[in-house]
Amino acid sequence: MKDLLDLPREQLARTPTPVHEAVRLRAALGADCPRILLKRDDLTDLAVGGNKARKLEFILGDARARGITALVTTGGPQSNHARMTAAAAALCNMRCVLVLSGPGPRADVGNLMLDRILGAEVRLLPAEAGAAGEEDEVTRAVLGLEQTGEVAHVVPLGGSNALGTLGYAAATRELLQQLEGGPAPTRLYHASGSRGTQAGLELGARLFGAPWRVHGVAVSGGEPEKRRSAHRLIHDAAALLGTTVEAAEEDLLTHQDHYGEGYAIPTAAGSEAIALLARTEGVFLDPVYTGKAMAGLIAHIRAGEIGAEETVVFLHTGGVPGLFAMGARPA
Ligand SMILES: *Cc1c(COP(=O)(O)O)cnc(C)c1O
């Protein structure tokens, strides 16, 4: 098996990110609340931080080795992935075209504003453009870049390909090192979207012997296709390292009760979670991803599903710029 460090990698994230115990959050959730550790990947530092920095390290390492000079990627108008891809491209002297469509505020605020500051070329499609419209625009962008002599590379939605998946395998090793000597967490909760993060966490847990079960909290629908693609990502990423792991589709746990009406549509429980973490710990979550994930963890704690003697890691995957575009409407 190859080591993760043997693969081409561009240093984009400032790591290790902090881990700290949410003592006041635990107190607020009552006597039966488990110990909660926050793994602060909102502080990966690349352009306000977030989970995509770790994925992009491997994606950009590979792109550079292949002589790529321009990146094209897709996402919603408030995509964190688009913002961080724009930043990664800037750091690597690459051009960047963002094809943005789907739900989310289109005003020049939040991530969309940051995309423009980062120098990306933004192509904002109308809400009704659909998947076909997005695909056409990506093709046009690639052709346009190639006509001006660029070598273009399309980064998949959310950076969720096999290379990107390695980011959270590496993060698992980092977290295990940080937790050495302390109580072993039984669960790791995180916001799960395109599933690259979850696939990486599942792969890392197997490669490095993590004691916890990964609990993805879905931020949008799409089962069972997404479960299938997570499964595929685990095995494809393992293959990049020249190894195999045991992971069946049924082993992947992604809770489906917390995304509400759909992607990027805030929920009341998410807004409550955002306010609670802000008021107890001074840490902001976001309305699209981490607020919903924390709402899932809080629901499980309140339902008595997690023992007070357990230790839980909550992986904060970032997304805070979305708060400036969408708000959280706390009670
Ligand atoms: C993209 C993103 C996620 C989800 O990661 P996936 O790998 O797409 O599942 C979670 N949180 C934030 C803040 C994100 O931007």
The ligand as an ORCA input file, in Angstrom:
! r2SCAN-3c Opt
* xyz 0 1
  C     -19.502     20.360      0.658
  C     -19.803     20.500      2.084
  C     -20.205     19.395      2.866
  C     -20.468     18.038      2.298
  O     -19.345     17.387      1.824
  P     -19.547     16.215      0.766
  O     -18.202     15.663      0.602
  O     -20.069     16.880     -0.487
  O     -20.533     15.259      1.291
  C     -20.411     19.580      4.214
  N     -20.267     20.788      4.771
  C     -19.917     21.876      4.054
  C     -19.830     23.172      4.745
  C     -19.679     21.773      2.689
  O     -19.341     22.853      1.984
*
